[in-house]
Amino acid sequence: MENLEPCPACKSPYTYEMDGKLVCPECGFEWESASTEEIQEEGFVVKDSNGTILSDGDAVVIVKDLPVKGAPKPIKAGTKVKSIRLVEGDHNIDCKIDGFGSMALKSEFVKKA
């Protein structure tokens, strides 16, 4: 058995090779072995509900109706949000949503568009 590098996203040692890429069975992250240095330099990694890595400026779609304190209606599932900004913390996405204004969202309630 060959020695494969650990997952750059979650540091799992149980990686395997599939279709020329390395795959982590624990978090589902796929990468090419040459791109490992780029991911490790990044610092923190934000993933959407499907495990796809998000970056600043991405567009995402809300996957679940989200109630908003002080608003008469929730943010509906399927709402597209453009130009997100990633921040550290519990609510790790800052964005503007049409009809609601500036919001902080959790990445587990969005998927990359």
GUGU-402498 format. One line per field, with one value per atom (N, C-alpha, C): residue in one letter; residue number from 1; x, y, z; atom name. Coordinates in nm, 3 decimals. Layout:
<pts>
resn	[A  ...]
resi	[NUM  ...]
u	[X  ...]
v	[Y  ...]
w	[Z  ...]
name	[CA  ...]
</pts>
This chain:
<pts>
resn	[M  M  M  E  E  E  N  N  N  L  L  L  E  E  E  P  P  P  C  C  C  P  P  P  A  A  A  C  C  C  K  K  K  S  S  S  P  P  P  Y  Y  Y  T  T  T  Y  Y  Y  E  E  E  M  M  M  D  D  D  G  G  G  K  K  K  L  L  L  V  V  V  C  C  C  P  P  P  E  E  E  C  C  C  G  G  G  F  F  F  E  E  E  W  W  W  E  E  E  S  S  S  A  A  A  S  S  S  T  T  T  E  E  E  E  E  E  I  I  I  Q  Q  Q  E  E  E  E  E  E  G  G  G  F  F  F  V  V  V  V  V  V  K  K  K  D  D  D  S  S  S  N  N  N  G  G  G  T  T  T  I  I  I  L  L  L  S  S  S  D  D  D  G  G  G  D  D  D  A  A  A  V  V  V  V  V  V  I  I  I  V  V  V  K  K  K  D  D  D  L  L  L  P  P  P  V  V  V  K  K  K  G  G  G  A  A  A  P  P  P  K  K  K  P  P  P  I  I  I  K  K  K  A  A  A  G  G  G  T  T  T  K  K  K  V  V  V  K  K  K  S  S  S  I  I  I  R  R  R  L  L  L  V  V  V  E  E  E  G  G  G  D  D  D  H  H  H  N  N  N  I  I  I  D  D  D  C  C  C  K  K  K  I  I  I  D  D  D  G  G  G  F  F  F  G  G  G  S  S  S  M  M  M  A  A  A  L  L  L  K  K  K  S  S  S  E  E  E  F  F  F  V  V  V  K  K  K  K  K  K  A  A  A]
resi	[1  1  1  2  2  2  3  3  3  4  4  4  5  5  5  6  6  6  7  7  7  8  8  8  9  9  9  10  10  10  11  11  11  12  12  12  13  13  13  14  14  14  15  15  15  16  16  16  17  17  17  18  18  18  19  19  19  20  20  20  21  21  21  22  22  22  23  23  23  24  24  24  25  25  25  26  26  26  27  27  27  28  28  28  29  29  29  30  30  30  31  31  31  32  32  32  33  33  33  34  34  34  35  35  35  36  36  36  37  37  37  38  38  38  39  39  39  40  40  40  41  41  41  42  42  42  43  43  43  44  44  44  45  45  45  46  46  46  47  47  47  48  48  48  49  49  49  50  50  50  51  51  51  52  52  52  53  53  53  54  54  54  55  55  55  56  56  56  57  57  57  58  58  58  59  59  59  60  60  60  61  61  61  62  62  62  63  63  63  64  64  64  65  65  65  66  66  66  67  67  67  68  68  68  69  69  69  70  70  70  71  71  71  72  72  72  73  73  73  74  74  74  75  75  75  76  76  76  77  77  77  78  78  78  79  79  79  80  80  80  81  81  81  82  82  82  83  83  83  84  84  84  85  85  85  86  86  86  87  87  87  88  88  88  89  89  89  90  90  90  91  91  91  92  92  92  93  93  93  94  94  94  95  95  95  96  96  96  97  97  97  98  98  98  99  99  99  100  100  100  101  101  101  102  102  102  103  103  103  104  104  104  105  105  105  106  106  106  107  107  107  108  108  108  109  109  109  110  110  110  111  111  111  112  112  112  113  113  113]
u	[0.085  0.000  0.089  0.060  0.142  0.103  0.198  0.175  0.118  -0.008  -0.072  -0.075  -0.071  -0.071  -0.208  -0.212  -0.339  -0.422  -0.550  -0.643  -0.602  -0.588  -0.551  -0.664  -0.788  -0.901  -0.925  -0.925  -0.958  -0.845  -0.735  -0.615  -0.636  -0.738  -0.763  -0.654  -0.602  -0.498  -0.554  -0.687  -0.750  -0.784  -0.690  -0.716  -0.695  -0.757  -0.737  -0.738  -0.689  -0.681  -0.795  -0.858  -0.967  -0.967  -0.960  -0.962  -0.854  -0.736  -0.626  -0.628  -0.725  -0.733  -0.725  -0.689  -0.693  -0.826  -0.885  -1.018  -1.013  -1.082  -1.093  -1.231  -1.236  -1.365  -1.440  -1.370  -1.436  -1.509  -1.446  -1.511  -1.552  -1.510  -1.551  -1.469  -1.363  -1.282  -1.199  -1.195  -1.114  -1.010  -0.887  -0.782  -0.677  -0.601  -0.484  -0.366  -0.274  -0.165  -0.080  -0.074  0.005  -0.060  -0.192  -0.263  -0.268  -0.206  -0.210  -0.152  -0.043  0.021  -0.073  -0.152  -0.245  -0.351  -0.406  -0.511  -0.455  -0.336  -0.279  -0.244  -0.207  -0.174  -0.298  -0.412  -0.535  -0.578  -0.550  -0.590  -0.713  -0.830  -0.953  -1.030  -1.106  -1.181  -1.329  -1.411  -1.556  -1.619  -1.703  -1.769  -1.919  -1.985  -2.130  -2.195  -2.326  -2.399  -2.360  -2.303  -2.261  -2.114  -2.041  -1.899  -1.809  -1.866  -1.788  -1.724  -1.598  -1.527  -1.572  -1.606  -1.649  -1.534  -1.540  -1.440  -1.509  -1.436  -1.492  -1.539  -1.657  -1.710  -1.798  -1.808  -1.893  -2.040  -2.121  -2.267  -2.318  -2.413  -2.469  -2.622  -2.684  -2.829  -2.868  -2.969  -3.020  -3.093  -3.065  -3.124  -3.243  -3.271  -3.378  -3.439  -3.569  -3.630  -3.564  -3.516  -3.447  -3.527  -3.576  -3.647  -3.551  -3.597  -3.515  -3.582  -3.508  -3.564  -3.603  -3.723  -3.769  -3.824  -3.819  -3.874  -4.006  -4.103  -4.233  -4.233  -4.132  -4.128  -3.985  -3.973  -3.839  -3.771  -3.641  -3.570  -3.603  -3.660  -3.709  -3.595  -3.614  -3.520  -3.517  -3.399  -3.383  -3.342  -3.336  -3.292  -3.144  -3.108  -2.968  -2.903  -2.784  -2.706  -2.575  -2.546  -2.425  -2.319  -2.195  -2.079  -2.073  -2.057  -2.045  -1.904  -1.892  -1.762  -1.749  -1.638  -1.617  -1.551  -1.601  -1.546  -1.536  -1.451  -1.440  -1.549  -1.597  -1.702  -1.812  -1.917  -2.029  -2.105  -2.141  -2.204  -2.091  -2.042  -1.919  -1.935  -2.055  -2.077  -2.144  -2.084  -2.147  -2.194  -2.316  -2.370  -2.483  -2.533  -2.652  -2.757  -2.877  -2.987  -3.093  -3.136  -3.238  -3.365  -3.416  -3.536  -3.510  -3.388  -3.355  -3.238  -3.144  -3.026  -2.909  -2.819  -2.699  -2.735  -2.671  -2.698  -2.570  -2.572  -2.467  -2.533  -2.479  -2.538  -2.440  -2.495  -2.412  -2.394  -2.275  -2.247  -2.324  -2.371  -2.445  -2.584  -2.631  -2.763  -2.756  -2.640  -2.625  -2.555  -2.571  -2.492  -2.440  -2.325  -2.261  -2.346  -2.365  -2.447  -2.366]
v	[-0.118  0.000  0.124  0.219  0.339  0.442  0.528  0.633  0.756  0.786  0.905  1.015  1.138  1.251  1.266  1.319  1.337  1.447  1.446  1.546  1.686  1.783  1.918  1.993  1.949  2.018  1.974  1.841  1.792  1.711  1.695  1.624  1.474  1.416  1.273  1.193  1.086  1.006  0.901  0.889  0.783  0.826  0.884  0.929  0.815  0.827  0.729  0.802  0.733  0.794  0.742  0.836  0.799  0.894  0.841  0.918  1.026  0.997  1.092  1.198  1.192  1.288  1.212  1.283  1.226  1.262  1.169  1.188  1.154  1.234  1.207  1.144  1.025  0.961  1.023  1.098  1.156  1.286  1.376  1.504  1.518  1.426  1.431  1.526  1.583  1.680  1.607  1.664  1.609  1.711  1.667  1.760  1.688  1.766  1.716  1.733  1.642  1.646  1.773  1.836  1.958  2.078  2.076  2.192  2.191  2.095  2.084  2.207  2.261  2.376  2.496  2.516  2.629  2.620  2.503  2.485  2.507  2.459  2.473  2.617  2.698  2.837  2.921  2.877  2.954  2.985  2.899  2.926  2.847  2.906  2.834  2.803  2.695  2.649  2.651  2.708  2.713  2.624  2.530  2.438  2.460  2.437  2.449  2.320  2.308  2.191  2.063  2.073  1.955  1.924  2.005  1.981  2.052  2.134  2.210  2.329  2.354  2.465  2.596  2.692  2.824  2.923  3.026  3.132  3.267  3.374  3.509  3.536  3.599  3.635  3.530  3.411  3.306  3.344  3.280  3.291  3.162  3.174  3.058  3.063  2.949  2.937  2.885  2.947  2.904  2.770  2.671  2.538  2.512  2.604  2.584  2.719  2.725  2.849  2.891  3.017  3.066  3.178  3.159  3.267  3.379  3.504  3.620  3.695  3.719  3.793  3.933  3.975  4.109  4.124  4.020  4.026  3.949  3.997  3.931  3.799  3.775  3.652  3.596  3.466  3.405  3.426  3.397  3.392  3.256  3.255  3.132  3.047  2.916  2.823  2.853  2.848  2.877  3.019  3.104  3.243  3.243  3.312  3.319  3.441  3.421  3.527  3.540  3.661  3.684  3.752  3.734  3.802  3.787  3.665  3.642  3.680  3.706  3.731  3.636  3.564  3.467  3.532  3.501  3.552  3.436  3.450  3.346  3.366  3.257  3.263  3.163  3.167  3.074  3.099  3.223  3.262  3.310  3.220  3.246  3.303  3.350  3.414  3.549  3.655  3.787  3.814  3.870  3.894  3.996  4.036  4.119  4.039  4.035  3.963  4.064  4.060  4.152  4.138  4.249  4.249  4.235  4.197  4.180  4.266  4.294  4.373  4.287  4.341  4.270  4.156  4.042  3.922  3.849  3.773  3.676  3.539  3.449  3.316  3.208  3.093  2.976  2.901  2.852  2.784  2.653  2.596  2.469  2.485  2.609  2.634  2.684  2.677  2.722  2.617  2.627  2.544  2.635  2.600  2.682  2.679  2.796  2.804  2.775]
w	[0.000  0.000  0.000  -0.085  -0.096  0.010  0.042  0.141  0.073  0.096  0.039  0.144  0.097  0.189  0.257  0.379  0.449  0.384  0.414  0.360  0.406  0.314  0.354  0.424  0.407  0.467  0.612  0.636  0.771  0.835  0.764  0.814  0.835  0.773  0.785  0.713  0.775  0.710  0.614  0.603  0.526  0.383  0.313  0.176  0.078  -0.038  -0.144  -0.278  -0.380  -0.513  -0.600  -0.674  -0.764  -0.883  -1.002  -1.127  -1.130  -1.081  -1.085  -0.977  -0.887  -0.776  -0.646  -0.541  -0.406  -0.343  -0.268  -0.210  -0.062  0.019  0.162  0.190  0.249  0.276  0.393  0.479  0.596  0.564  0.487  0.459  0.313  0.226  0.086  0.000  0.054  -0.020  -0.126  -0.248  -0.356  -0.396  -0.424  -0.462  -0.544  -0.617  -0.688  -0.594  -0.594  -0.497  -0.508  -0.624  -0.640  -0.573  -0.552  -0.496  -0.343  -0.279  -0.133  -0.065  -0.117  -0.055  -0.053  -0.158  -0.165  -0.057  -0.033  0.067  0.208  0.237  0.370  0.402  0.303  0.325  0.355  0.310  0.317  0.460  0.556  0.694  0.732  0.718  0.750  0.622  0.626  0.509  0.545  0.457  0.477  0.370  0.415  0.323  0.328  0.213  0.206  0.256  0.240  0.290  0.218  0.097  0.022  0.039  0.115  0.136  0.035  -0.051  -0.148  -0.078  -0.107  -0.045  -0.107  -0.021  -0.066  -0.059  -0.142  -0.137  -0.150  -0.118  -0.128  -0.271  -0.284  -0.414  -0.478  -0.419  -0.474  -0.465  -0.546  -0.536  -0.473  -0.381  -0.314  -0.319  -0.293  -0.288  -0.151  -0.090  0.040  0.022  0.107  0.091  0.184  0.276  0.374  0.408  0.434  0.479  0.611  0.615  0.734  0.798  0.920  0.988  1.026  1.017  1.049  1.162  1.271  1.383  1.339  1.374  1.341  1.201  1.121  0.985  0.982  0.905  0.902  0.825  0.742  0.663  0.662  0.640  0.637  0.501  0.497  0.369  0.309  0.190  0.129  0.074  0.077  0.015  -0.135  -0.194  -0.336  -0.364  -0.261  -0.279  -0.314  -0.423  -0.464  -0.401  -0.347  -0.284  -0.360  -0.408  -0.486  -0.401  -0.439  -0.379  -0.227  -0.182  -0.038  0.010  0.139  0.201  0.319  0.327  0.433  0.553  0.671  0.796  0.894  0.995  1.096  1.200  1.255  1.355  1.326  1.409  1.395  1.265  1.238  1.113  1.022  0.935  0.864  0.723  0.687  0.557  0.581  0.530  0.529  0.387  0.373  0.240  0.248  0.131  0.122  0.047  0.103  0.041  0.002  -0.124  -0.172  -0.089  -0.040  0.041  0.190  0.229  0.370  0.414  0.325  0.359  0.399  0.480  0.521  0.616  0.595  0.674  0.705  0.811  0.842  0.838  0.758  0.740  0.785  0.820  0.847  0.715  0.691  0.565  0.550  0.658  0.650  0.587  0.570  0.511  0.368  0.305  0.167  0.084  -0.047  -0.139  -0.249  -0.301  -0.405  -0.531  -0.590  -0.712  -0.835]
name	[N  CA  C  N  CA  C  N  CA  C  N  CA  C  N  CA  C  N  CA  C  N  CA  C  N  CA  C  N  CA  C  N  CA  C  N  CA  C  N  CA  C  N  CA  C  N  CA  C  N  CA  C  N  CA  C  N  CA  C  N  CA  C  N  CA  C  N  CA  C  N  CA  C  N  CA  C  N  CA  C  N  CA  C  N  CA  C  N  CA  C  N  CA  C  N  CA  C  N  CA  C  N  CA  C  N  CA  C  N  CA  C  N  CA  C  N  CA  C  N  CA  C  N  CA  C  N  CA  C  N  CA  C  N  CA  C  N  CA  C  N  CA  C  N  CA  C  N  CA  C  N  CA  C  N  CA  C  N  CA  C  N  CA  C  N  CA  C  N  CA  C  N  CA  C  N  CA  C  N  CA  C  N  CA  C  N  CA  C  N  CA  C  N  CA  C  N  CA  C  N  CA  C  N  CA  C  N  CA  C  N  CA  C  N  CA  C  N  CA  C  N  CA  C  N  CA  C  N  CA  C  N  CA  C  N  CA  C  N  CA  C  N  CA  C  N  CA  C  N  CA  C  N  CA  C  N  CA  C  N  CA  C  N  CA  C  N  CA  C  N  CA  C  N  CA  C  N  CA  C  N  CA  C  N  CA  C  N  CA  C  N  CA  C  N  CA  C  N  CA  C  N  CA  C  N  CA  C  N  CA  C  N  CA  C  N  CA  C  N  CA  C  N  CA  C  N  CA  C  N  CA  C  N  CA  C  N  CA  C  N  CA  C  N  CA  C  N  CA  C  N  CA  C  N  CA  C  N  CA  C  N  CA  C  N  CA  C  N  CA  C  N  CA  C  N  CA  C  N  CA  C  N  CA  C  N  CA  C  N  CA  C  N  CA  C]
</pts>
